[in-house]
Amino acid sequence: MFQGRKNSVFATPNLDALAARGTSFERAYTNCPICVPERASLATGKYVHEIGNWDNAHPYHGENKSWHHVLRENEVDVTVIGKLHFRSANDDNGFTEEIDTLHVFGVGDLHGCIRDERATVRRKKKELLSAGPGNSSYLEYDARIADQAIDWLKNRVAEQNGKPWVLWVSFVCPHPPYIGPQKWFDYYEGKPFPEPPQKKPEDWNNHPSLQVMRYLHDQDVPLSDSEISKMNQAYAASVSNLDENIGKVLNAVKELDQEETTNIVYSTDHGESRGSRGLYGKFTMYEESAGVPFIAAGPDFPVGQVSNIPVSLVDLHPTFIRNFDLEPDPNIAGSDLRQLLRDPPGLRYVFSEYHALHFPNAVFMVTDGRYKYIHYHHDSPEFYDLEQDPDELNNLHGLPKYEENETRMRHALHDIVDPEAVDQKAKAAQAALMESHGGVDAVLARGHFNNSPIPGNQAEFYGGSS
């Protein structure tokens, strides 16, 4: 995700074309800005604190019914190709078929369960300084995913069995390491990238939680302009490469005469800070990290529409189920996107939360599309007017002029979650998981890995003592 929802620099013609023939949701959010918990939330239509998939060591394993389970039970074939980040393909994750799926490595990122002063610094600076052109296992994997998706579509149409289906094509990139194909890296040479907000150290948001985050992510010393430029080029190259892969799959849909009868949704599991506030990666509740691109196109969605209705990824669960004229569980958090477009709500809140790596306490967020309230548990909250301050530069917390709206947003958050109870529950689950693997000392000795390997590869561990 790039700062700002408008794409003026990055070459994404296939996604632009998809948006032109569908609906773009400009206020779309992840329900947790880290991969594994968000993917569990997306699957189940429930918030992370409801299902207990707290971090990258608490992956989904079919224990809560997913939209894929529901559709499969109702004679809809559901196939997934690519990144899932669930526990294992050996679990019943609800799919008719899993193809070449990426799951958590081993037991996942146990190191991310350490929430106190025992947490150690990760080697993220080295990863940022390695940004540049080239190839990576992730780029190769994404090319493989696109090819397999095209083959699947061709075979499915050839079968002509009349059975309804869903195909989830799940690419990895753009994702660290920041490497992009040479041709796209060259394309972006000299391009004027948008300035991320609070890029300079003197402008950084120095909220105590963010200071801890910068230190533990090895980002407390700023990159030089040339280093940032190289990272931008590599990341943008990866984005355009993703767009190419998406275009190949969408072209197959069109060539197979499936476009007029197929609904297509594009989104991501979280954003990318890209140097905003001195941070790289995800993890925060600011627009560049918690905000996600979100496009829905096909026979059920208006053409060329831009919607400012606040939505989040839990809305996909009821949308997919209602696509097949089925009734979703009334206890899930989301709403059918088509119903939201037909009958726009006067006021709607979307919610996100984070309970993992390098934040000592839980962080929660609620937004109504204009105002955003961020609750840092055991620390000072933040309150922003996204209409007047889209870059979230001016924290309005405690100002009399905004007291009524801040109070309303705080109450909305507490209607969804009990911060103290949930924070304690997450930490207890993380402590129990680490204890089951030998305790914190054993987890520290094991070290950590920065990125999950593709199927068949091994993770490279850092920072351990053995």
N, C-alpha and C positions, 0 to 999 in steps of 0.2 A: 504494500500500500504506500502510495506517495502522499506527501503532505498536500492537502487540497484534493477535492474530488474531481476536478477538471483535468483532462489530459491534454496538455498543450505541447509537450516536448516528446513524450514517449510514443514510439511507433507501435500501435496496436490496432491495425486496420481490421482485423477479424473480430475483435471484441467491440470495436466501434460499430461495425456492421451489425453485430448481434444486438447492440443497444438501439440502433436505428430502427430495427424491426421488432423491438420489444419495449419493455419498461425498465428504466433505471431507477433504483431506489437510492437516493442521495444521502439518506440518514440511516445507513445500515451498520450494524455492530455485531461483533463477536460477543458471545456470552462468557468467554474466558480467553484472554490474550496469550494462550500457550497451546501447543498442538493437542496433546493427549486428552486433557480435560474437555477442550472444546469439541473434539470429535465424539466423545462420549455424550456430551450434551446435545449435539446435532442429531445423533442417532436416536436418542430417547425422547427428545422434545422437552427435557427437564433441565433445570439448573444444576450446576455442579454440586452445590450443597445439598441437593435433594437426592443425588445418586452416589455421592462419595468418591467420585473419580477426581481426586484433588489436584494431582500433579502428574508429571511424566513418569512416575513409578506406580500410578494407580490407573492402569488402562482399562478400557471397557472389555468385557469378556462375555457378553450376552446375558448378564444377570438381570438387567432391566429390559423390558420389551422395547425393541426399536421399531422404527417405521418399516425397516426391511423385514423384520419378523411378521409384522401385521400384513404387509402386502404378500409375502410368500404364503402365509396361511390362507390367503384369499385368492390363490391361484394366479398370482402375478409373479412372473420371473424377475428376480432382482440380481443383477450381476455387477460386481465391482472389479475395476482394474486399477492397480496402482497403490498409492499411499493410503493406508487406513489408520495406522498407529493404534490399533487395538492390541490385545494381549497376544493372540496367536490365531493363525488360520485353522488350528485344531479345535478351537472353540466353535460353538454354534452361534455365529454372529448374526444370523438371520438371513443370509444371502442364499440364493439358489446356487450361485457359483462365485468363487473368489479366484481371480486370475492375477498371478504375479504380485501379490499384495505385500506391502511393507508394513511390518508391525514393530512394536518396541523391541529393542535389542535386549535379550536376556530378561532381567527383571525390571528393565527400564532405568530411569535416571534417579537412583536412590539418593545421590548426593543432593538433588533438589529438594529432598525432604528435610534437610538441615536448615532450620529457620532462625537459629540464634548465632551468637558470636563465634561458634565453632565452624561456621561456613568458611570456605576458603575461596581465594580469588581464582576465577577462570581465565584461561589464556585467550580472551576475546580480541585483545589488541593485535596479537599475531595473526589471527584470522582476518582482521580488517586490513592489515598491512599486506596481506597476501592477495588482495583483490586484484583482478586483472583479467586478460583474455586467456582463453584456453578451453580445455575440456574437463569434465568432472564426471564422477559416477552418477550424480544426480541428472546431469544433462543427458547422459547416455540412457539412463532409466526412463526419463520423460519421453525420449524418442521412441523407446520400446513400448511405452504405454500407448502412445498415439497409434503406432502400427497395430498393436493388439486390439485397440478399440475399433479401428477401421475393419480389421478382419472379422471381428465379432459382428459388427453391423452387417457386413456383406453376407455372412453365414446366416444371420438371423432372418434377413429379408428373403434369402434363397429358400429357407425352410418353409415359409408361408404357412405356419401352423395356426395363425390367428390368435395366439395367446398373448395377452398384454405383457409389456415388459418395461423395466427400468434399467438403464445402464449408467452407472456412476463411474466416470473417468476422472481419476484423482491424481493430478500431477504434483510433483514436489516443488519445483521452482516457480517463482524466485525464492531462494532460501540460501542462507549461508552454507558452504563457503561462497564468497562473492566472486564468482567466476562466470563469464559469459562468452559465447562463441566469438571468435576473432572478427568475423564479418560484421557482427552487430556492435562489437566494441569499437571498431573503426568508424562505424556509422555515427556513433555518439561523440567522436572526437571533436572537442571544441563546442559542443552543444551547451546552451545556457540552462543548466538545471535550476529548478526553483529552489530558492534559499529555504532551508528548514527553519522553523521558528526557534529562537533562542539558541542559535548555533554557536555564538561566541561565548567563551567562559564567563565573561562579565555579565552576560545576559541570562545565563542558565537559571532555571527554576531550582532554587536550593532548598526545596522541601527536604526535611531530614530523611525521609524514606528514599528519595531519589539520590541523595548523597551516598547512602549505603549501597544502593544499586550500582551507581557509577563505579564505586571502589571495587566491589566484588565482581563486577564485569570487566575490570581492567580498562575502564573508560574515563577515569578521573583526570587523565592528561589528554587534552584535545589533540585531534589529528591536525596536520597541516592542511592548507587549502589544496595542495597538489595531491595529498593522500585522499582527501575527501572526494576530489574530482575523479580520481581513479576508481574509488569505490562506487561512485555514482555511475560511471561508465559501465562497470562490470555488472552492477545490479540492473541497470536499464537494458543492457544486452541480454541478460537472463529473462527479463520481462518480455522483450520482443521475441525471443526464442520460444517462450511459452505461447505467445500469441500465434506464432507459426504452427505450433503443434495443435492448438485449439482449432485453427483454421483448417488443418488437414481433416480433423474429425468432423467439423461442421460441413465441409465440402462433401464428405462421404454421405452425410445425412441428406444433403441436397441432391446429390447424384443418384441416390437410391430412392428418390421420390418420397422421402419420409418427412420433409420439412413442414408440410401443411398439416400433418397429424401428430407432430411431436412437440411437446413442451420442453424447453431447454432452460435450465437455471445455471448461472455462473456466479460463484463467489469464492472466497478464501476463508481459511480458519482464523486468520488474524492479520494484522498489518505489519508495517516495518517503519521504525522510527527514523532511519536514514539521517542520523545526526541531530535530530530535533532534541533540544534541551541537553545536548552533549551525549545522547544515547543512540545506540544502534541495536537492532533487533526488535523484539516485541515487548511484552510484559506490562506495559503501562496502560492507563485508562484515557490517555489523550487520543485525539482523533486519528493521528497517524498510526497508532498501534491498535486501538480498540475499534476503529472504523474499518469497514471492509467494502470492497466493490461488490455490487449486487445487481445482477441483470436477470430478468425473466422474459422469455420470448416464446412465441408459439401461438396456437389457435386460441388459447384462453387468456392471453394478455394483450392489453392495448398496444398499438404500434406507435413508436416514437414518443412515448410519454416519459416524463420525469416526475417522480413522486418524492415528496418530502415527508411522507408518513414514516415515523420512526419504526424500523423493523430490526429483527435480529435473527440469528441462525436457528433459534428454536422454532421460528415460523415455518421452516422447511418441513418439519415433521407433519403437521396437519395439512400443509399444501400438497405433499406427495400422497398422503392417504386419501384426501378428498378428490384428487385427480382421478381416482378410480371409483368414485361415488361411494366411498366407505366413510364411516364415522370415526373420527379420532377419539382417543381417550379424553374425556372432559377435564381430567386433572393435569394435562400437560400445560406448559406455560404459553405456547405460541398460538398464532391464529393463521388461518388460510390467507395467503397473500391476495388471492383473487377476491375474497370477501372484503378485505381491507380496502382494495381499490374500488370495489363496487359501492361500498358504504363507509367512506373514510371516517374514522373516529375523531370526535372533537378533541380528545386528549388521550394520549397513549404513552405509556412509559416502557422503555426497554432497559434491561439490566445486565450487568456484567460483574464478574468477581475474579479474584486471583488469590491463590493460597500456596504459592510455590517459591521457587528459586529466588533467593536474594532479596525478598521482602520479609522482614522479621514478623510482620503481622498481616492479617488479611486486608485486602483492598477491595472496595465495592464501588460500583458506579451505577447511577440511574440517570437517564435523560428522557426528556419529552420531545426532543428534536430541536428545541431552542435552548433550554437551560440544561446544564449538566452539573450534577452533584457527585463529588468523589469523596468517599469515606475511607480515610486511612485509619484503621483501627488502632487505638491508643496514640493517635497523633492528630494534628490539625486537619480539618477537611478543606476541600477546595470547591469553589462554585464559579461557574463560567456562563456567560451569555454568548452562545455560539453564533447568534445572528449578528451581534455587534462586534464580537471578538472571536472569529473563526479559528485563529491560531492559538487560542487559550493563553494569552499573554498576561491577562489581568484577573487575578483571583479576587472575586467579589465577596468572599466569605466575610460575614459579619458586618457588611455595610448596611446601614439603615434603609437605604433606598431599595435594596433587594431582599430585605428580611422576609417579606411575605412569600416570595417565590422560593427562596432558599428553604424556608420552613416547610412549604408544600413538598418540595423535592426530597427533603430529609424524611418526611413522613412516608412518602411513596416508597423510599428505599426500605424503611423499617417495616412497611406492610409486606414486603417481599421476604425480608431476611432479618434474623436476629444476629447482629454482628458478633456479639460476645459469644453466644452459644455456638455459632458456626465456626468461629476462629478456634475455639477450644476443641471442637469436634475434629477439625482438620488436623490440628497439631497432635491430638491423641492418636489418630489413625496413622500419621506419619511416624510418630515415635514407635508405635507398635510394629509397623512394617520394618523399620530399621532394626529394632530389637530382634525380629525374626530372622534377620540376616547378620546377626552377630553384634549389633549395637553401633553407635555412632563411630566409635574408633575403627571398627571394621569397614564401615562405609567410607571413612576418610582414607583408610589405607588402600581401599580398592580404587580410589580416584574417580574421575568423571570423564565422560565423553561429550563433545560439543554437539554432534549431529548423529542421528540414527543412520546406520549403514543401509544400503539397498539390499534386497533379498540376495542371500548368498555371500555377502561380505561381512567382515568383522569390524567392530568399533575399535577406535584407537583411544586408549585411556590416558589421562593426564593427572598429574598431581598426587598420585598415590605413593605409598611408601613401600609397596611390595609388588 
